[in-house]
């Protein structure tokens, strides 16, 4: 019996039971689509996060106090700056700030940094309008794009060239008028701060607004990627457990490890649906064997051999696996690009709702921008899922097909 004839018999069997076959194919399709869609999201998120982290550069080290009640001082800046292989130490002050405007108020991150050192910690930030604040200024600020144009407002929250009211504190916030001298283009996030959701001021202005003299973060630049570890060792030897530190390499490794584990977990969960679909195929094949017992007897009486009967039933299972897998790949690809859009839209709605609910409070924490990413569909994952789906179909159909091929033609012909 030719392979083409075997396939024709398999297609004939599927056509005779269209609804049952369609439901089985649907199970394979959903399982395949789920694996591709979920894995493509985690791969895309990982690449996006690592790219954001790498904006800091491979020689960057972030140093912070271990306790939130303590800060770093100018003496710490000078001490680290005098260590071997250290090129820069940029002190940064970070806190929460509430910005008032357009009949509402929103919470963002306040970042105090010397304007001359701004590009050291945030390379590539460009202005949409205006200029950088002055180092000696106590009342100038520059805002990120989401501060100027919040996603849930149809008008700007603040305008460049005009004054804006800001508030510091959780209860009975201290309000102050600040001049908005500039606004940044959309930048995205880094492992240090979300530029788009931040208000930037000079160190002098930040200390005045917050009423503190210390720094919350020191941004350290080593002379080269090869010297980062030696700088970290010197910092650790000097400060012990009184500070925490992060290198770009460490952050990247942690993020990659977490997302890789998440990818495996989500992929395994989605693969379970493929196994369930395999059970569906086994069920439909058993029912098909019982319903076609007399037909099997006739085929054997006409000279069909065991391998021919086995091939017919296995071809049915294979066809359902291939069709379900191919349709699942198509559906998974479409879902891969729809999911980020849905997540972004849902985040925008929740951000607007949360901001309205938090309007009666002040300084309750900034709303970070949603991570934008592009899904990554890897060919090897697509091939693996397709092969897995077909394999599940074959394995699920093998036992019923074997049972059909072993039927006694005399007994089968007597079956009613």
RODO-2510 file (C-alpha; in nm, 4 decimals, decimal comma):
residues 416
     n   res          X          Y          Z
     1     x     0,0000     0,0000     0,0000
     2     x     0,1443     0,3346    -0,1064
     3     x     0,2030     0,6160     0,1396
     4     x    -0,0318     0,8392    -0,0616
     5     x    -0,3075     0,5797    -0,0299
     6     x    -0,2498     0,5563     0,3454
     7     x    -0,2831     0,9344     0,3754
     8     x    -0,6020     0,9304     0,1674
     9     x    -0,7545     0,6738     0,4016
    10     x    -0,6455     0,8854     0,6992
    11     x    -0,8049     1,1992     0,5531
    12     x    -1,1198     1,0019     0,4762
    13     x    -1,1424     0,8904     0,8396
    14     x    -1,1067     1,2495     0,9622
    15     x    -1,3723     1,3776     0,7207
    16     x    -1,6193     1,1178     0,8414
    17     x    -1,5859     1,2542     1,1964
    18     x    -1,5326     1,6247     1,1313
    19     x    -1,6546     1,7693     1,4614
    20     x    -1,4602     1,5248     1,6752
    21     x    -1,1445     1,5786     1,4690
    22     x    -1,1887     1,9573     1,4771
    23     x    -1,2053     1,9596     1,8572
    24     x    -0,8921     1,7456     1,8763
    25     x    -0,7072     1,9726     1,6325
    26     x    -0,8218     2,2702     1,8393
    27     x    -0,6573     2,1194     2,1475
    28     x    -0,3246     2,0775     1,9669
    29     x    -0,3562     2,4273     1,8191
    30     x    -0,4210     2,5956     2,1559
    31     x    -0,1323     2,4126     2,3221
    32     x     0,1113     2,5018     2,0446
    33     x    -0,0040     2,8645     2,0352
    34     x     0,0281     2,8979     2,4128
    35     x     0,3884     2,7758     2,4146
    36     x     0,4952     3,0053     2,1295
    37     x     0,3107     3,3109     2,2613
    38     x     0,4356     3,2793     2,6206
    39     x     0,7966     3,1933     2,5373
    40     x     0,8159     3,4780     2,2837
    41     x     0,7027     3,7217     2,5552
    42     x     0,9638     3,6147     2,8082
    43     x     1,2388     3,6165     2,5438
    44     x     1,1373     3,9654     2,4320
    45     x     1,1175     4,0944     2,7891
    46     x     1,4608     3,9532     2,8701
    47     x     1,6241     4,1198     2,5695
    48     x     1,4502     4,4499     2,6463
    49     x     1,5466     4,4510     3,0152
    50     x     1,9085     4,3595     2,9419
    51     x     1,9247     4,6367     2,6807
    52     x     1,7917     4,8876     2,9349
    53     x     2,0431     4,7716     3,1951
    54     x     2,3296     4,7928     2,9475
    55     x     2,2534     5,1610     2,8941
    56     x     2,4522     5,2174     3,2131
    57     x     2,7611     5,0678     3,0513
    58     x     2,9763     4,7668     3,1462
    59     x     3,1972     4,9686     3,3845
    60     x     2,9135     5,0944     3,6049
    61     x     2,8713     5,0153     3,9746
    62     x     2,5719     5,1344     4,1769
    63     x     2,6399     5,1863     4,5481
    64     x     2,3629     5,2406     4,8037
    65     x     2,3378     5,2344     5,1845
    66     x     2,2164     4,9042     5,3304
    67     x     1,9702     5,0910     5,5542
    68     x     1,7073     5,3303     5,4202
    69     x     1,7601     5,5500     5,7258
    70     x     2,1219     5,6310     5,6352
    71     x     2,2763     5,8223     5,3470
    72     x     2,6151     5,8576     5,1820
    73     x     2,8193     6,1771     5,2155
    74     x     3,0848     6,3796     5,0345
    75     x     3,3518     6,1962     5,2333
    76     x     3,2249     5,8684     5,0840
    77     x     3,2421     6,0213     4,7376
    78     x     3,6035     6,1289     4,7909
    79     x     3,7024     5,7983     4,9510
    80     x     3,5746     5,5905     4,6595
    81     x     3,7118     5,8369     4,4041
    82     x     4,0614     5,7871     4,5480
    83     x     4,0435     5,4099     4,5025
    84     x     4,2480     5,2590     4,2170
    85     x     4,0803     5,2221     3,8760
    86     x     3,7906     5,4581     3,9590
    87     x     3,7259     5,7282     3,6971
    88     x     3,4064     5,8889     3,8273
    89     x     3,1841     5,8917     4,1325
    90     x     2,8513     6,0643     4,0722
    91     x     2,6379     6,1344     4,3818
    92     x     2,2621     6,1066     4,3280
    93     x     1,9643     6,1896     4,5490
    94     x     1,6406     6,0025     4,4790
    95     x     1,3005     6,0340     4,6424
    96     x     0,9305     6,0671     4,5632
    97     x     0,7775     6,3892     4,4393
    98     x     0,4226     6,4908     4,3535
    99     x     0,3662     6,7205     4,0587
   100     x     0,0496     6,9332     4,0418
   101     x    -0,1086     7,0526     3,7204
   102     x    -0,4018     7,0205     3,4785
   103     x    -0,6405     7,0001     3,7737
   104     x    -0,4769     6,6899     3,9199
   105     x    -0,1544     6,5639     4,0741
   106     x     0,0689     6,2680     4,0029
   107     x     0,3542     6,0957     4,1811
   108     x     0,6963     6,0580     4,0196
   109     x     1,0613     6,0035     4,1104
   110     x     1,2719     6,3020     4,2098
   111     x     1,6336     6,2739     4,0936
   112     x     1,8967     6,5186     4,2122
   113     x     2,2201     6,5071     4,0130
   114     x     2,4905     6,7510     3,9072
   115     x     2,4050     6,8630     3,5496
   116     x     2,7715     6,8369     3,4501
   117     x     2,7667     6,4654     3,5427
   118     x     2,4217     6,3834     3,4074
   119     x     2,5441     6,2216     3,0842
   120     x     2,7833     6,0000     3,2810
   121     x     2,4954     5,8114     3,4423
   122     x     2,2363     5,8486     3,1655
   123     x     2,4028     5,8494     2,8263
   124     x     2,1964     5,9313     2,5216
   125     x     1,9218     6,1341     2,6913
   126     x     1,8122     6,4142     2,4574
   127     x     1,5902     6,7177     2,4959
   128     x     1,2515     6,7490     2,3311
   129     x     1,2388     7,1120     2,4364
   130     x     1,4258     7,3507     2,6625
   131     x     1,7610     7,3173     2,8371
   132     x     1,9340     7,1561     3,1343
   133     x     1,8864     7,3054     3,4811
   134     x     2,1780     7,5005     3,6262
   135     x     2,3990     7,3588     3,8993
   136     x     2,3502     7,6592     4,1278
   137     x     1,9744     7,6747     4,0741
   138     x     1,7322     7,5929     4,3545
   139     x     1,4124     7,6267     4,1497
   140     x     1,4757     7,4756     3,8039
   141     x     1,3715     7,1290     3,6964
   142     x     1,3684     6,9115     3,3848
   143     x     1,0961     6,6501     3,3355
   144     x     1,0687     6,3153     3,1574
   145     x     0,8234     6,2704     2,8709
   146     x     0,5618     6,0909     3,0846
   147     x     0,5710     6,3689     3,3425
   148     x     0,5025     6,6250     3,0736
   149     x     0,2489     6,4111     2,8881
   150     x     0,0874     6,1549     3,1247
   151     x    -0,0782     5,8729     2,9330
   152     x    -0,4187     5,9267     3,0942
   153     x    -0,4364     6,3030     3,0291
   154     x    -0,5252     6,4798     2,7067
   155     x    -0,3355     6,7950     2,8055
   156     x     0,0192     6,8414     2,9399
   157     x     0,0634     6,8164     3,3155
   158     x     0,3396     7,0789     3,2984
   159     x     0,4680     7,3109     3,0278
   160     x     0,8259     7,4052     2,9489
   161     x     0,8922     7,7694     3,0260
   162     x     0,6247     7,7848     3,2943
   163     x     0,6225     7,7225     3,6680
   164     x     0,4818     7,4079     3,8287
   165     x     0,3905     7,3155     4,1839
   166     x     0,5644     7,0168     4,3404
   167     x     0,5002     6,8500     4,6756
   168     x     0,7336     6,6612     4,9078
   169     x     0,6039     6,4402     5,1882
   170     x     0,3337     6,1803     5,2455
   171     x     0,1076     6,3787     5,4782
   172     x     0,0600     6,7554     5,4526
   173     x     0,3172     6,7817     5,1738
   174     x     0,5479     7,0791     5,1556
   175     x     0,4714     7,2523     4,8277
   176     x     0,7069     7,4644     4,6239
   177     x     0,6999     7,6435     4,2909
   178     x     0,9580     7,5195     4,0403
   179     x     1,0411     7,6441     3,6923
   180     x     1,0187     7,3805     3,4192
   181     x     1,3181     7,4664     3,1991
   182     x     1,3289     7,1519     2,9865
   183     x     1,1680     6,8210     2,8885
   184     x     1,3413     6,5051     2,7678
   185     x     1,2550     6,2912     2,4691
   186     x     1,1238     5,9432     2,5430
   187     x     1,4146     5,7375     2,6744
   188     x     1,2846     5,4336     2,8597
   189     x     1,4214     5,2874     3,1786
   190     x     1,7627     5,2012     3,3119
   191     x     1,8570     5,0016     3,6184
   192     x     1,9147     5,3341     3,7953
   193     x     1,5959     5,5276     3,7216
   194     x     1,3020     5,5533     3,4815
   195     x     1,3935     5,8715     3,2956
   196     x     1,0480     5,9116     3,1424
   197     x     0,8811     5,9112     3,4851
   198     x     1,1267     6,1323     3,6714
   199     x     1,1792     6,4946     3,7664
   200     x     1,5438     6,6037     3,7543
   201     x     1,6897     6,8850     3,9638
   202     x     2,0318     6,9947     4,0857
   203     x     2,1857     6,8474     4,3999
   204     x     2,1367     7,1828     4,5748
   205     x     1,7690     7,1880     4,4821
   206     x     1,7143     6,8260     4,5928
   207     x     1,8754     6,8830     4,9332
   208     x     1,6618     7,1939     4,9824
   209     x     1,3381     7,0197     4,8812
   210     x     1,4046     6,7105     5,0934
   211     x     1,5775     6,8810     5,3831
   212     x     1,8685     6,6360     5,3779
   213     x     2,2382     6,6628     5,3003
   214     x     2,3318     6,3023     5,2185
   215     x     2,3082     6,1028     4,8972
   216     x     2,0911     5,7973     4,8394
   217     x     2,3059     5,6545     4,5586
   218     x     2,6623     5,6762     4,4315
   219     x     2,7156     5,5939     4,0670
   220     x     3,0719     5,4643     4,0269
   221     x     3,2494     5,4283     3,6919
   222     x     3,5488     5,1941     3,6751
   223     x     3,8315     5,2642     3,4308
   224     x     3,7530     4,9530     3,2230
   225     x     3,5329     4,6408     3,2317
   226     x     3,8344     4,4388     3,3468
   227     x     3,8793     4,6530     3,6595
   228     x     3,5162     4,6409     3,7803
   229     x     3,5744     4,3415     4,0082
   230     x     3,8807     4,4979     4,1719
   231     x     3,6872     4,8197     4,2388
   232     x     3,4040     4,6175     4,3920
   233     x     3,6502     4,4335     4,6162
   234     x     3,7964     4,7635     4,7385
   235     x     3,4498     4,9055     4,8112
   236     x     3,3484     4,5886     4,9943
   237     x     3,6711     4,5886     5,1974
   238     x     3,6145     4,9524     5,2976
   239     x     3,2433     4,9465     5,3790
   240     x     3,1637     4,5844     5,4564
   241     x     2,7897     4,5272     5,4959
   242     x     2,7029     4,8938     5,5501
   243     x     2,6456     4,9373     5,1767
   244     x     2,4960     4,7349     4,8929
   245     x     2,6374     4,7421     4,5436
   246     x     2,5330     4,6230     4,2008
   247     x     2,7288     4,5920     3,8808
   248     x     2,5693     4,5815     3,5375
   249     x     2,7001     4,2268     3,4947
   250     x     2,5398     4,1145     3,8221
   251     x     2,2049     4,2715     3,7395
   252     x     2,2080     4,1200     3,3906
   253     x     2,2875     3,7730     3,5260
   254     x     2,0136     3,7938     3,7894
   255     x     1,7524     3,9145     3,5402
   256     x     1,8509     3,6537     3,2803
   257     x     1,8390     3,3748     3,5393
   258     x     1,4957     3,4761     3,6685
   259     x     1,3442     3,5149     3,3226
   260     x     1,4985     3,1876     3,2006
   261     x     1,3341     3,0050     3,4906
   262     x     1,0071     3,1848     3,4182
   263     x     1,0326     3,0817     3,0524
   264     x     1,0755     2,7165     3,1504
   265     x     0,7817     2,7369     3,3922
   266     x     0,5442     2,9028     3,1449
   267     x     0,6568     2,6727     2,8642
   268     x     0,5950     2,3666     3,0828
   269     x     0,2489     2,4900     3,1812
   270     x     0,1598     2,5512     2,8175
   271     x     0,3033     2,2121     2,7173
   272     x     0,0610     2,0435     2,9562
   273     x    -0,2218     2,1518     2,7276
   274     x    -0,0473     1,9665     2,4448
   275     x    -0,0388     1,6531     2,6568
   276     x    -0,4085     1,6967     2,7343
   277     x    -0,4715     1,7293     2,3615
   278     x    -0,2763     1,4048     2,3181
   279     x    -0,5178     1,2321     2,5538
   280     x    -0,7978     1,3707     2,3391
   281     x    -0,6408     1,2136     2,0324
   282     x    -0,6079     0,8810     2,2126
   283     x    -0,9735     0,8992     2,3107
   284     x    -1,0952     0,9809     1,9617
   285     x    -0,8799     0,7047     1,8143
   286     x    -1,0186     0,4459     2,0566
   287     x    -1,3730     0,5516     1,9733
   288     x    -1,2882     0,5449     1,6039
   289     x    -1,1491     0,1922     1,6309
   290     x    -1,4658     0,0713     1,8044
   291     x    -1,6935     0,2436     1,5519
   292     x    -1,4949     0,1106     1,2549
   293     x    -1,4485    -0,2458     1,3772
   294     x    -1,6544    -0,3900     1,0934
   295     x    -1,4714    -0,1704     0,8398
   296     x    -1,1394    -0,3011     0,9731
   297     x    -1,2664    -0,6581     0,9276
   298     x    -1,3645    -0,5864     0,5665
   299     x    -1,0242    -0,4286     0,4937
   300     x    -0,8442    -0,7288     0,6383
   301     x    -1,0674    -0,9642     0,4399
   302     x    -0,9710    -0,7701     0,1259
   303     x    -0,6034    -0,8319     0,1967
   304     x    -0,4975    -0,5288     0,4003
   305     x    -0,2037    -0,6214     0,6206
   306     x    -0,1462    -0,5212     0,9824
   307     x     0,0986    -0,2497     0,8826
   308     x    -0,1605    -0,1047     0,6420
   309     x    -0,4247    -0,0799     0,9155
   310     x    -0,1649     0,0598     1,1547
   311     x    -0,0606     0,3170     0,8936
   312     x    -0,4191     0,4330     0,8320
   313     x    -0,4875     0,5079     1,1966
   314     x    -0,1441     0,6583     1,2599
   315     x    -0,1887     0,8811     0,9557
   316     x    -0,5103     1,0164     1,1093
   317     x    -0,3282     1,1024     1,4316
   318     x    -0,0343     1,2531     1,2409
   319     x    -0,2567     1,4674     1,0189
   320     x    -0,4411     1,6050     1,3211
   321     x    -0,1071     1,6770     1,4905
   322     x     0,0396     1,8518     1,1847
   323     x    -0,2728     2,0591     1,1151
   324     x    -0,3090     2,1530     1,4820
   325     x     0,0611     2,2367     1,5069
   326     x     0,0685     2,4558     1,1949
   327     x    -0,2494     2,6407     1,2943
   328     x    -0,1089     2,6762     1,6464
   329     x     0,2107     2,8322     1,5122
   330     x     0,0070     3,0849     1,3138
   331     x    -0,2170     3,1647     1,6121
   332     x     0,0806     3,1826     1,8491
   333     x     0,2602     3,4267     1,6185
   334     x    -0,0438     3,6547     1,6050
   335     x    -0,0918     3,6364     1,9827
   336     x     0,2766     3,7128     2,0369
   337     x     0,2283     4,0581     1,8854
   338     x    -0,1164     4,1199     2,0341
   339     x    -0,0185     4,0478     2,3970
   340     x     0,2252     4,3440     2,4341
   341     x    -0,0397     4,5801     2,2938
   342     x    -0,3033     4,4487     2,5347
   343     x    -0,0652     4,4693     2,8312
   344     x     0,0326     4,8262     2,7447
   345     x    -0,3325     4,9312     2,7083
   346     x    -0,4279     4,7613     3,0355
   347     x    -0,1361     4,9302     3,2103
   348     x    -0,2437     5,2710     3,0784
   349     x    -0,5966     5,2210     3,2134
   350     x    -0,4740     5,0961     3,5525
   351     x    -0,2267     5,3839     3,5752
   352     x    -0,5033     5,6368     3,5206
   353     x    -0,7298     5,4693     3,7769
   354     x    -0,4542     5,4351     4,0362
   355     x    -0,3519     5,7959     3,9909
   356     x    -0,7070     5,9185     4,0458
   357     x    -0,7419     5,7054     4,3610
   358     x    -0,4073     5,8286     4,4915
   359     x    -0,4894     6,1915     4,4215
   360     x    -0,5901     6,2557     4,7822
   361     x    -0,2415     6,1531     4,9003
   362     x     0,1002     6,2971     4,8315
   363     x     0,4326     6,1353     4,7622
   364     x     0,3042     5,7802     4,7609
   365     x     0,5512     5,6552     4,5030
   366     x     0,6042     5,7039     4,1352
   367     x     0,4282     5,5189     3,8614
   368     x     0,7003     5,3587     3,6494
   369     x     0,6600     5,3419     3,2755
   370     x     0,5517     5,0056     3,1361
   371     x     0,8385     4,8121     2,9830
   372     x     0,8097     4,8252     2,6056
   373     x     0,9375     4,5168     2,4287
   374     x     0,9088     4,3277     2,1040
   375     x     0,8283     3,9551     2,1200
   376     x     1,1028     3,7271     1,9930
   377     x     0,9892     3,4148     1,8106
   378     x     1,2851     3,1799     1,7854
   379     x     1,2785     2,9342     1,4905
   380     x     1,4174     2,6551     1,7091
   381     x     1,1287     2,6977     1,9549
   382     x     0,8747     2,6879     1,6706
   383     x     1,0334     2,3714     1,5305
   384     x     1,0574     2,2116     1,8753
   385     x     0,6920     2,2816     1,9544
   386     x     0,5784     2,1496     1,6149
   387     x     0,7807     1,8294     1,6546
   388     x     0,6560     1,7899     2,0124
   389     x     0,2943     1,8331     1,9031
   390     x     0,3286     1,5784     1,6226
   391     x     0,5128     1,3368     1,8534
   392     x     0,2379     1,3618     2,1137
   393     x    -0,0196     1,2913     1,8423
   394     x     0,1728     0,9879     1,7167
   395     x     0,2279     0,8452     2,0631
   396     x    -0,1362     0,9029     2,1558
   397     x    -0,2555     0,7306     1,8405
   398     x    -0,0080     0,4425     1,8474
   399     x    -0,1833     0,2151     2,0977
   400     x    -0,5328     0,2473     1,9426
   401     x    -0,3785     0,1949     1,5966
   402     x    -0,1914    -0,1145     1,7172
   403     x    -0,5107    -0,2500     1,8694
   404     x    -0,6940    -0,1974     1,5409
   405     x    -0,4201    -0,3699     1,3391
   406     x    -0,4340    -0,6795     1,5630
   407     x    -0,8079    -0,7350     1,5247
   408     x    -0,9223    -1,0785     1,4074
   409     x    -1,1056    -1,0182     1,0774
   410     x    -1,3648    -1,2886     1,1535
   411     x    -1,4504    -1,1343     1,4905
   412     x    -1,4480    -0,7857     1,3396
   413     x    -1,6939    -0,8825     1,0635
   414     x    -1,9376    -1,0197     1,3220
   415     x    -1,9315    -0,6891     1,5136
   416     x    -2,2609    -0,5009     1,5076
***
